[in-house]
């Protein structure tokens, strides 16, 4: 089973049409990533950034939208690790409404970035092991 982060759609997330403005989904995915680090990996994302000095910026993004979200909707975002490369991680994010309706699905590729040199770096070994273990157990 994939890791699930639970969120609630806030007023600031919606547009004039009363639905979530599509770029907000990218924010939701990042919030879910932070929750994944803390909940599944046992290490808050900010500690990873501060102590390892490695970031995971997005280099590729694909999103399919299926059903609109509205103010107050409670949502679950599944985070799955699809692949861990030398310096990249391919993720799947799936957004569900509380009733189980699919709202959106994305595949995102992040790259490990040495924050001091601002250059690509290998995925740290502890993270690679944790992600591979989670992928094997959870996907």
KAURCOR-V301271 format. One line per field, one symbol per residue. burial: I if it has 16 or more other C-alpha atoms within 10 Angstrom, else O. A space follows every 10 residues. Layout:
burial->???
This chain:
burial->OIIIIIIIIO OOIIOOOOII IIOOIOOIIO IIIIIIIOOI OOOOIOOOOO OOOIIIOOOO OOIOOOOIII IOIIIIIIII IIOIOOIIII IIIIIIIOOO OIIIIIIIII IIIIIOOOOI IOIOOOOIOO IIOIIOOOO
